[in-house]
């Protein structure tokens, strides 16, 4: 049952990442631009486009390369860590985007990033119970 849950988590994360990446490049591009921190040294639009391409690539890899799930899961977790400062900046700078229009909503969102990291690691097979050799 655990492998079914892990596979489902991997596939769901893959689909979600592809969807988010496509949104970066299309309909929600402006919303994502608003989330790029003011201090980030790379152009907002370039940052959004590049992160969208990365999300699509990682999402597709999670979907179609199950033999590489550990590597892709680790890369996804690292990606979520890398973009976390942007989420913190959105809270600190009080930037409204994606319906996060209050400090409370922006603060609550910060707690979802560790969940995404754990989800990527779980789907990649990193969070396993040690087997007992009884």
C-alpha positions as CSV (number, residue, x, y, z in Angstrom):
1,X,0.0,0.0,0.0
2,X,2.9,2.4,0.7
3,X,4.2,2.1,-2.8
4,X,0.8,2.9,-4.2
5,X,0.6,6.0,-2.0
6,X,4.1,7.0,-2.9
7,X,3.4,6.6,-6.6
8,X,0.2,8.6,-6.3
9,X,2.0,11.3,-4.5
10,X,4.7,11.4,-7.2
11,X,2.2,11.5,-10.1
12,X,0.0,14.2,-8.4
13,X,3.1,16.3,-7.7
14,X,4.2,15.9,-11.3
15,X,0.9,17.0,-12.7
16,X,0.7,19.9,-10.2
17,X,4.2,21.1,-11.2
18,X,3.5,20.9,-14.9
19,X,0.3,22.9,-14.3
20,X,2.1,25.5,-12.2
21,X,4.8,25.8,-14.8
22,X,2.4,26.4,-17.6
23,X,0.6,29.0,-15.4
24,X,3.9,30.7,-15.0
25,X,4.2,31.0,-18.8
26,X,0.6,32.0,-19.5
27,X,-2.5,33.1,-17.7
28,X,-0.9,33.8,-14.2
29,X,2.3,35.3,-15.3
30,X,1.5,38.7,-13.8
31,X,0.6,37.1,-10.4
32,X,3.9,35.2,-10.4
33,X,5.8,38.4,-11.3
34,X,4.3,40.0,-8.2
35,X,5.9,37.3,-6.1
36,X,9.5,37.9,-7.2
37,X,11.2,39.8,-4.4
38,X,12.1,43.4,-5.0
39,X,15.7,42.6,-4.0
40,X,16.1,39.7,-6.4
41,X,18.8,40.6,-8.9
42,X,17.3,39.0,-12.0
43,X,14.4,40.6,-14.1
44,X,11.0,39.6,-12.7
45,X,9.7,38.3,-16.0
46,X,12.8,36.3,-16.7
47,X,12.6,34.8,-13.2
48,X,9.0,33.8,-13.7
49,X,9.7,32.3,-17.2
50,X,12.7,30.4,-16.0
51,X,11.0,29.0,-12.9
52,X,8.1,28.0,-15.0
53,X,10.3,26.1,-17.4
54,X,12.0,24.4,-14.4
55,X,8.7,23.5,-12.9
56,X,7.5,21.9,-16.2
57,X,10.8,20.0,-16.6
58,X,10.8,18.7,-13.0
59,X,7.1,17.8,-13.2
60,X,7.4,15.9,-16.4
61,X,10.5,14.1,-15.1
62,X,8.5,13.0,-12.0
63,X,5.8,11.7,-14.3
64,X,7.7,9.9,-17.0
65,X,11.0,8.9,-15.3
66,X,9.9,6.7,-12.3
67,X,13.4,5.1,-12.2
68,X,14.8,8.6,-11.4
69,X,12.2,9.4,-8.8
70,X,14.8,9.8,-6.0
71,X,16.8,12.3,-8.0
72,X,13.8,14.2,-9.2
73,X,12.2,14.2,-5.7
74,X,15.5,15.7,-4.3
75,X,15.6,18.3,-7.1
76,X,12.0,19.3,-6.4
77,X,12.7,19.6,-2.7
78,X,15.7,21.7,-3.5
79,X,13.6,23.9,-5.8
80,X,11.1,24.4,-3.1
81,X,13.8,25.4,-0.7
82,X,15.3,27.8,-3.3
83,X,12.0,29.6,-3.9
84,X,11.1,29.9,-0.3
85,X,12.9,33.3,0.2
86,X,10.4,34.6,-2.4
87,X,7.5,33.5,-0.2
88,X,9.1,35.1,2.8
89,X,9.6,38.3,0.9
90,X,6.0,38.3,-0.2
91,X,5.0,38.2,3.5
92,X,7.6,40.7,4.6
93,X,6.9,43.2,1.8
94,X,3.1,42.7,2.0
95,X,2.7,41.8,-1.7
96,X,-0.8,40.8,-2.8
97,X,-0.9,37.9,-5.2
98,X,-3.0,34.8,-5.7
99,X,-5.6,36.0,-3.2
100,X,-3.0,36.4,-0.5
101,X,-4.1,39.9,0.4
102,X,-3.5,40.0,4.2
103,X,-0.5,39.4,6.4
104,X,-2.4,36.4,8.0
105,X,-2.9,34.7,4.6
106,X,0.7,35.3,3.5
107,X,2.0,34.0,6.9
108,X,-0.2,30.8,6.7
109,X,1.2,30.2,3.1
110,X,4.7,30.0,4.5
111,X,3.8,26.8,6.4
112,X,2.8,25.1,3.1
113,X,6.4,25.2,1.7
114,X,7.7,22.6,4.2
115,X,4.8,20.4,3.3
116,X,5.7,20.7,-0.4
117,X,9.3,19.7,0.4
118,X,8.1,16.7,2.4
119,X,5.7,15.7,-0.4
120,X,8.5,15.9,-3.0
121,X,10.8,13.8,-0.8
122,X,8.0,11.3,-0.1
123,X,7.1,10.9,-3.7
124,X,10.8,10.5,-4.6
125,X,11.1,7.6,-2.1
126,X,13.3,9.5,0.4
127,X,11.0,9.2,3.4
128,X,10.9,5.4,4.1
129,X,10.7,3.4,7.2
130,X,13.8,1.2,7.7
131,X,13.0,-2.4,7.0
132,X,13.4,-4.8,9.9
133,X,15.3,-8.0,9.0
134,X,13.4,-10.1,11.5
